[in-house]
Amino acid sequence: MKPRRPGFPAVLALSTLAVLSAFPASAATWWRLPVWGAEIRVFALDPWNPGQVFCGTSRGNFYVSKDGGSSWEPLRAGPVFPGYVATGLYADPKIPGRLFAALTGQFGGGLVVVSDDRGASWRILARFRETVATRALAVLPGEPAVLAIGGDDGVRFSRDGGETWLRSGAQTPGLAQVESLAFDPADPATVYAGTWRQAFRTRDGGATWTRIAEGMVLDATVYSWDFDPSNTRDLWVSTCGWVYRSTDGGDRWKRFTTGFTNRRSQAIRRDPTRPGFLYAATVGGLHRSTDGGETWSRISRESLVVTALEVDARTGRLYVGSEGEGVFFSDDAGRTLERGSTGLAEGRVSDIVTDPADPSRVFFFRAYAGEESGVWEAQERRVRRVSLDPLPVSASLAASRGEDGRTLLVLSSSAGIRVSRDGGERWTTPDSPPSGTPVGLFGSPFPAPIVVTTAGVFRASADGRSFELLPGAPTSPESAGLLVDPKGGPLLEVRSGATLHRWNGEKWVAKRQTLLKHGSFLEESGTAPIGAWSSIQEVGGTLVWEDGGRRVSVTIPRQGLALASAASTPGGRLYVGTTGDGLFLFEP
C-alpha cells in the first residue's frame, strides 16, 4: 500500500450565503479545510458512464466520482438523509440516472428511496418508523423494477417499483435479521437471503423459502453474495466467520480460512478481469486469493478496516471502501492501493486546542480515521498530520507551555495517557503516569494539564514526565467538567458519588447533593457556577461559541452540523471541529 501523506490541497470556500470559487478579499468566509474521509458502506458502478462510481456512507450521504475514484463530489449539497446509514445502492442499467437506495436509521427504522436525476433529488418509496427492515437491498431492473429489502422481520418484495410492499417468508423459521439479499442473475425467481444465522433461498419469487446451510456454522452471518456470471450456481458469500463457496446454488457450502488473518469478512468479490482472483473485505485488512479461493493472503496493512468492495469489469479497477479513511482504488489487483478520498467530507475532528507557543496555530485530534487518525495541525487554511507514532483511534487533547517555552501536548484515552514534547510528532508514556482510568482531560486555562481518573485528580509536571495527585482531590471521581465561576474564573468540577468537588486552581470545596426521583441530584444552597467554560452549539442557524466568558456568534456554514469542538486564533479566526462533517474555519 502506498498511502499519500496529507499536504496542502485546495480548500472549499463558503460564504454565509453561497459557495465561492476564489479567495475573497474582505468578505467574512467559512472554509471547509481538507480533512477528507468517510465510512463507506456501499458502492455502485455507473452503468452509463465508464469510470464513474457512486458510494453511500454511514452518515446517509451519497457521492459520485467522475475520475475513477480519485476524487468525489456529493450528489446533492448538504446532508441528504441525516440520522441514517446507507445500506444499499443500485444504479439502474436500463434507465439512465435512476438510483435506488436503502438506509437504516441509527436508532431504528429505515427508508427505501429512488432518484431519477443521479441523486440530485430523492423520493421516498417506503418508510419504516421502528422496524429495521432495510439492512439489505436487491433490485431486478425493469419498468417497473422489482425490489427486495431485508431486515429484522424478514424479507419484503415490491413488484411495482416500490409503490406497494408485501412480506415474504413470514412463516419460515429463522428467516429474520436479514443482512444481505441477491437476485440470481440468470433466474429472476431465485433470490438469496443472508441472515444472522446462515442463508436462505427461494426459487419461486418468495412464495416459499428454504434454509440452505449445509456446511455452514450456525452463527454464520452472511454479509454479501457474489456470482460467477457464466454459471450463477457457483457463488461465494462473506460472513462473520471467513468465506464460503457453493457450486450447486447454495445446497452445500465449503468454508475457506487458509491465509486469513481476520475472520470477519464484510464483502467478497470476484475479479472479472483476472481469472482465479477474488478479494475479501475484512475488519483486519484487504485479503486476496489468486487460486480461485483455495488460499488467501492479506495484501494491505492490518489496520485498514475494509467495509465495501467493487470491481469494474470494464476497467479492472478495484474499489475499496473503508471505515473512516474513505476510498482506495487499485489497478494492479490490490498490490498497491491509491487513496482517493478528496471530497469525502465526513472526517471526525473530536478536539481542538490552540498552540500556547504559537497562537496562530491549532492542534486537533482526528478520530476514527484509520491510518489518518492522530494529531494534526492547522495554520490559517493549511492542515497536515503531525503525529508519527501510532495513537488511539479516539482521544482527548490538551496543550500547555512547557518549562522550556515549547508546547507540551497531552492525550487521554481509554488506553491511558501519552505526552509529546516536540509539537506532536513523537508520543511517549509518562515516567510516572496517573493511576486509574481517565475520566477527563483539561488544559487551558490551567497552567498545566489536569487529568481526572477513577483514582483521583492529577496535575502534569512542566515536562509532562510525571503526574502528581492534587492535595484534597476526591479519590473516586465518576465524571468531570470545566465550568466558569461567578467571577469568570475556571472551576474544575468533579463528581464522586453524591458529592460535587470544585477546584478553582488553589483549593477544593465539596458540595453534597440530594438524590431525587429518577436519579437526579439537587445541590445544597450556595452560589452556582455560571455554566460550562467552553461550549459550542447551533441556535436558529447561528453558531454560538463560548470560551472562558468570551462569546462568538456567526452564521453557521450549514445547518445540522455535528458540532464537537472549537478554538480561536488571532484575527478573529475560529476553527470548528465536527463529529462527521470535517473541519471548518471562519475568517472575518
Secondary structure, DSSP 8 states (H G I E B T S, - for coil): -----------EEEESSSEESS--SSS-EEEEE---B--EEEEEE-TTSTT-EEEEETTS-EEEESSTTSB-EESSSS-SSTTEEEEEEEE-SSSTT-EEEEEEETTS-EEEEEESSTTSS-EEEEEESSS---SEEEEE-SSS-EEEEEETTEEEEESSTTSS-EEE-TTSTT--SEEEEEEETTEEEEEEEEETTEEEEESSTTSS-EE--BT--TT--EEEEEEETTEEEEEEEEESSSEEEESSTTSB-EEE-TT-S-S-EEEEEE-TTSTT-EEEEETTEEEEESSTTSS-EE-S-TT--EEEEEE-TTT--EEEEESSS-EEEESSTTSS-EE--BT-B--EEEEEEE-TT-TTEEEEEEES-GGG-EEEEEETTEEEE---S---SS-EEEEEE-TTSSEEEEEEETTEEEEESSSSS--B--SB---S-EEEEE-TTSSS-EEEETTEEEEE-TTSSBEEE-TT--SS--EEEEEE-TTS-EEEEEEETTEEEEE-SS-EEEEEEEE-GGG-EEE-SS----EESEEEEEETTEEEEEETTEEEEEE-SSTT--EEEEEEETTTEEEEEEBSS-EEEEE-
